[in-house]
């Protein structure tokens, strides 16, 4: 399968701003989140992805763990909806309600935001500091099939490092999951 062209925003570069609709009929802007939160986690996800389902509880735990410190997690679905009628905003709303998501879930119907970030798989994590600088990109952790497993908790460690003012020891990892379904 040919890889769709992405911009691949590098770690250390400015994260692309976005304006996307969410499941609660509001428009969300990265810029506004950056004004109100110290750290923003962006997770590219799709409710049809088995890897996303493995991570849902961990994502909700991460949101709860760091929320009081000024962290917010944002889920973005970019998978093509033209050939997959069940992949739309209405099904995202049902998914979020059924799984009691504790974070915004947005729809990138044009896939422009996903391409700008350089997302290639679901789930794929991006961590943005309050200045809009991308500080981490890649895996949530390296033990997707073992929620309580030992291993590297890349996203959690990166968030903790940012709040402590420390350098992120592993700023980029290769994503593991399902390829984003790109519109041709």
N, C-alpha and C positions, 0 to 999 in steps of 0.2 A: 504494500500500500504506500503510495506517495505521501510524504509529509507535507502538510499545508504550511505555507509560509507564515511565519510569525516574526514579530519584531524582537522578541527575547530581551526584554528589559533586564539589564545586568544588575547583580547585587552591587549596591553603591550608586546606582542611577536613580533618577526620579521615577516613582511609580506613576503610571498613566492615570489621569483623573477619569472618572466615569460618571455617567448619569443613566441609571438603570431603574426600571420598575421592579417593585418587590411584591411579595405575596399579599401584603396588606394594602395594596392599591396606593402606595406612596412611591415617589421617585427618590432614589438615593444617590448621593454624590460623595465620592471619596473625600473631596475637599472639606465637606461639612463634618465628616467623621474625624478628619485630622484636626479640625478646630476644637473638637470636644473630647478626644481621647488621646492618650499618650502613645498607644501602640494599636495598630489595626492589623488583624489577621484576615487575609482573603483566601478562602478555600474554593477552588474550582471543583464543583461536584455535580453529579447528576443523580437523580433519584432512582434511575434504573441501574446504576453501577453497583455490583456486588461489593467492591472495595469500599465504597462510600458507606454502605450499610455496616461493614465491619467497624468503621470509625465513628459512627454517629454518637455513641455514648462517650467516647473519648473527646470528641469535639465539644460536646455539651459540658464535660468536666473541665476542659481547658477554659472555656468561657466563664464558668462559675469560679474557677480557681483564681483567675486574674482580673475579673471584672471590677472588683473594688479598687484595684491599682490603676484603673484607667485603660482597660483593654476591651476591645470589642472584636468579635469574630463576625465575618460576613461571608455567607455562602453565595456563590454565583454559578448558575447553570448556563452552559453555553452549547450543549449538545444540540445538533441539528434537529429541528422539529418538522421539517418539510417531509421527510420520508418516514418519520416516526410520530404519528398523530398523538400518542400518549405522552409525548415530551413537550408540554406546553405549560403556560402559567397556571391554568386551572388544576392540572395534575400536580404541579409543584405545591399548590395550596393544600391539597389533600394530603400529600406526603408530609408536609411540615406539621399539619395538625395531627396526623396519625403518629408521628414520631416526636411530637411536642418539642420542636426545635426551639432553642432558647436564644437564637440569633437570627438576624435578617437573612432572607433567602431571595436572591435577585435573579432576574432573567436577562441574559445577554443574547437576545434573539438574533442580532446581526453578527455575533461572534467577534465583533471588533475589539471589545475589551479583552477578551481571552487572547486574541492574537497580539494585542499590545503588550500584555503582561508576558507573553511567551508560554502560556499554559499549553500543555500537550496531553495531559492525562487527568483522570479523576480518581481519587482526590489529589490535588496538588496545592500545596500551601505556599503563600507569599506573606511576608511580614514587613509592614511599613511603619517607620517611626513617625513621630509627630511633625517632622519636617518634610515628609513625603518621600523619604529615601527608602528604597527597597533594601532590607537588611538580611532577609533569608528567603530562599526559594527551594522547594523540593518536597521531600517526604514529610509526613506528620511524625512518623517514627519508623523504625526498621523491624517492627514485629506486628504486622497487620493481622495475622491470624491468632495472635496471643495478646488479648487486651491487658492482661496482668503480667505479661512476659517481661523478661529482662532484656535489655538492649538499649539502644539510643533513642531517647525521646527528643528528636531534633527540634520540633516546633516548640514544645514546652521549654526546653533548655534555652532556645533563642529568645523567647519572650522573657524568661527570668533574667537572662543576661542584659537585655535592654533596660529592664527596670532597675537593675543594679548599676547601670552605667558601665558594664563590662563589654569586652569584645566577644562577639559570637564565635565560638571555636570552630563550628562547622556551618559556614554561611550558605552552603549550597550542597544539595544532594540530588541524585538522579531520581525522578518521581517513579513510583510504583503504583500501578492501578490499571485502569481501562483507558484506552485512547479516546480522546474527545472525538465525537462524531462530527466531522466537519462537513459543511455544506459545500457541494461542488459547483 
